[in-house]
Every structure is written in C-alpha cells, then in structure tokens.
Amino acid sequence: MSQVIISILLFSCQEKGINVPGGTNAQSTEDDNSSSNSIECSETWNQNEEGIWYDPVACVAWSPLSPVVTWHETVSSSEARDGGCDQFCDLDDEQDYCANLTLGGLSWKTPTIDQLKDLTTRRPPFENIEYDLWSRDSDPVDELAWTANIDQAGMEISFYKTSEANVRCIAQ
C-alpha cells in the first residue's frame, strides 16, 4: 500500500515538473520567473532551517508566516491592477511580498484560493494556525480578496483588500 502511495506522489510530482529523487528537474511555467526552482518531494512534512515547510502531498514549499500586510502588498503590481487597484493605489514591484522573498533560492508567489483550501483540508504542522491567509484571487468590482484560515478546513472568506492578514507564499 505504501509503495502505491509513494509511486502516486512521485508520479504527481514528476507530472508537475518538480524535482524528486530519481525524477526529473523542475521546469518553469509561464508565470514562474525562474527555472532554478527545485523542490524535493518528501514522504512527510518537514521544515528547513529557514522556516520553509515542504508539503509532501502537493509537492510545494510554503514560506514562513508573513507579518500582517494588506492584499495589495502581497501580490504583484499587475495582479493588484487586475484586482481593481488602479489610480487609487501607489503600486510598485517592491510591494510584492511573495515575489521579493529570498528564501531557499526559490521563486515565491501568493497562493491561489484553491491552493489554500487544499492546504486547510490537510492540516499542516504549522505553528499557530489560527490566522487568515491572503490568496491572490480577488474580485475587482467589490474590492474584496479571498482568504482562508488553516484552522477551518475548506472555509474561505473574502476581506477588504485594505484589511490586514498574513500570507504564506508558495513555491512550486
């Protein structure tokens, strides 16, 4: 049974282009700025000395918890503009919290709401999970962005983009 699960995980990771022992090297995607991303899939959750958590199911890395920030500070300028922030926001690429992370030599981005919802159902071993996490998904019309709380499996809620919450960036 465990060989089947490991085989499925290895196949899933290889299919996503993620480096696994004996597998293939990671390949860049169109929204990934770096082809040097290389995440090793492990059999269990593990955390490195920089505080990066490696997710054995999704074969991704999760950053340490950010300080509280607004949604506009977590996403790229283009994502913020697409999300309805135009002349009312003072945007520059330095505000992109996730893309500016320099941890583990990985390229980081703000996760989607689907990635966060999936994470909530798996109960990761993060410290103190009672906080809301920003996703990059938003509604440009009503100035709301989607968040998820890891302590509440599968639940998502929208906050005003000017509210403060945390983010755990993702590297694939």
C-alpha positions as CSV (number, residue, x, y, z in Angstrom):
1,M,0.0,0.0,0.0
2,S,2.8,2.5,0.9
3,Q,4.6,1.7,-2.3
4,V,1.4,2.7,-4.2
5,I,1.1,6.0,-2.3
6,I,4.8,6.8,-2.8
7,S,4.5,5.9,-6.5
8,I,1.5,8.2,-6.9
9,L,3.2,11.0,-5.1
10,L,6.3,10.6,-7.3
11,F,4.3,10.5,-10.5
12,S,2.2,13.5,-9.4
13,C,5.4,15.5,-8.6
14,Q,7.1,14.5,-11.8
15,E,4.0,15.4,-13.8
16,K,4.1,18.8,-12.2
17,G,7.8,19.1,-13.2
18,I,9.1,19.0,-9.6
19,N,12.4,17.6,-8.9
20,V,12.2,14.3,-6.9
21,P,14.9,11.8,-6.0
22,G,15.4,9.8,-9.2
23,G,12.9,12.1,-11.0
24,T,13.1,14.9,-13.5
25,N,14.2,18.5,-13.0
26,A,11.7,21.2,-12.4
27,Q,10.5,23.1,-15.4
28,S,9.5,26.7,-15.4
29,T,5.9,27.7,-16.1
30,E,4.7,30.9,-17.8
31,D,4.1,32.6,-14.5
32,D,7.3,31.4,-12.9
33,N,10.2,33.8,-13.3
34,S,12.9,31.2,-12.6
35,S,13.8,27.9,-13.9
36,S,16.0,27.2,-10.9
37,N,13.1,26.2,-8.7
38,S,13.9,22.7,-7.4
39,I,11.6,21.3,-4.7
40,E,12.3,17.8,-3.3
41,C,9.1,15.9,-2.5
42,S,9.4,14.2,0.8
43,E,7.3,11.5,2.4
44,T,6.3,13.7,5.4
45,W,6.1,17.4,6.2
46,N,9.4,18.8,7.0
47,Q,10.8,22.3,7.8
48,N,14.3,23.5,7.0
49,E,16.4,26.0,9.0
50,E,15.0,29.0,7.1
51,G,11.5,28.1,8.2
52,I,10.3,26.8,4.8
53,W,7.8,23.9,5.0
54,Y,7.9,21.2,2.4
55,D,4.5,19.8,1.6
56,P,4.6,16.0,0.8
57,V,1.2,15.9,-0.9
58,A,1.2,18.9,-3.1
59,C,5.0,18.8,-3.7
60,V,5.3,22.5,-3.0
61,A,7.1,24.7,-0.4
62,W,5.4,27.1,2.0
63,S,7.1,30.1,3.3
64,P,7.2,31.1,7.0
65,L,4.2,33.2,8.1
66,S,4.5,36.9,7.0
67,P,3.8,39.9,9.2
68,V,0.3,41.3,8.7
69,V,0.0,43.0,5.4
70,T,-2.7,44.3,3.1
71,W,-3.7,42.3,0.0
72,H,-2.1,44.9,-2.3
73,E,1.3,44.3,-0.5
74,T,1.2,40.5,-1.1
75,V,0.6,40.4,-4.8
76,S,2.4,41.7,-7.9
77,S,1.6,45.1,-9.3
78,S,-0.1,43.5,-12.3
79,E,-2.2,41.2,-10.1
80,A,-3.2,44.2,-8.0
81,R,-4.2,46.2,-11.1
82,D,-6.1,43.2,-12.4
83,G,-7.8,43.0,-9.0
84,G,-9.2,46.6,-9.3
85,C,-6.3,48.6,-7.8
86,D,-5.6,51.4,-10.3
87,Q,-5.3,55.1,-9.8
88,F,-6.2,54.7,-6.1
89,C,-3.1,52.6,-5.2
90,D,0.5,53.5,-5.1
91,L,1.9,50.3,-6.6
92,D,5.4,49.2,-7.3
93,D,7.1,45.9,-7.5
94,E,8.7,46.4,-4.2
95,Q,5.3,45.8,-2.5
96,D,5.1,42.2,-3.9
97,Y,5.8,40.5,-0.6
98,C,6.0,37.0,-2.0
99,A,8.0,37.7,-5.2
100,N,10.5,39.6,-3.1
101,L,11.2,36.7,-0.7
102,T,14.7,35.4,-0.9
103,L,14.4,32.0,0.9
104,G,15.9,28.8,-0.3
105,G,16.8,30.0,-3.7
106,L,13.1,29.5,-4.7
107,S,10.7,31.7,-6.7
108,W,7.8,32.6,-4.5
109,K,4.3,33.8,-5.3
110,T,1.0,34.4,-3.5
111,P,-1.1,31.2,-3.5
112,T,-4.5,30.8,-5.1
113,I,-7.6,30.3,-3.0
114,D,-7.7,26.7,-4.3
115,Q,-4.2,26.0,-3.1
116,L,-5.1,27.4,0.3
117,K,-8.4,25.5,0.6
118,D,-6.5,22.3,-0.3
119,L,-3.9,23.1,2.4
120,T,-6.6,23.6,5.0
121,T,-8.0,20.1,4.5
122,R,-4.6,18.5,5.1
123,R,-3.9,20.2,8.5
124,P,-0.2,21.1,8.0
125,P,2.0,21.1,11.1
126,F,2.5,24.9,11.0
127,E,2.8,26.7,14.3
128,N,-0.2,28.6,15.5
129,I,-2.7,28.1,12.6
130,E,-5.4,30.5,13.8
131,Y,-5.0,33.3,11.3
132,D,-6.3,34.3,7.9
133,L,-4.1,33.9,4.8
134,W,-4.4,36.0,1.7
135,S,-4.8,34.4,-1.7
136,R,-4.0,36.2,-5.0
137,D,-7.7,35.7,-6.0
138,S,-9.9,38.7,-5.8
139,D,-13.0,40.5,-7.1
140,P,-12.1,43.7,-8.9
141,V,-15.6,45.1,-8.6
142,D,-16.2,44.9,-4.9
143,E,-12.7,45.4,-3.5
144,L,-12.6,42.0,-1.8
145,A,-10.0,39.3,-1.9
146,W,-10.3,35.7,-0.8
147,T,-8.6,34.4,2.3
148,A,-8.5,31.0,4.0
149,N,-8.0,30.1,7.7
150,I,-5.9,26.9,8.1
151,D,-7.7,26.1,11.3
152,Q,-11.1,26.0,9.5
153,A,-10.8,23.2,6.8
154,G,-12.1,24.2,3.4
155,M,-13.5,27.5,4.6
156,E,-12.8,30.6,2.6
157,I,-13.9,34.2,3.3
158,S,-13.4,37.5,1.5
159,F,-11.8,40.5,3.2
160,Y,-11.5,44.1,2.0
161,K,-8.1,44.4,0.3
162,T,-7.1,47.2,2.7
163,S,-7.6,44.8,5.7
164,E,-4.6,43.2,7.2
165,A,-4.0,39.5,7.2
166,N,-1.0,37.2,6.8
167,V,0.3,35.3,3.8
168,R,2.3,32.1,3.4
169,C,3.9,32.3,0.0
170,I,4.1,29.2,-2.2
171,A,6.9,27.9,-4.4
172,Q,6.3,25.1,-6.9
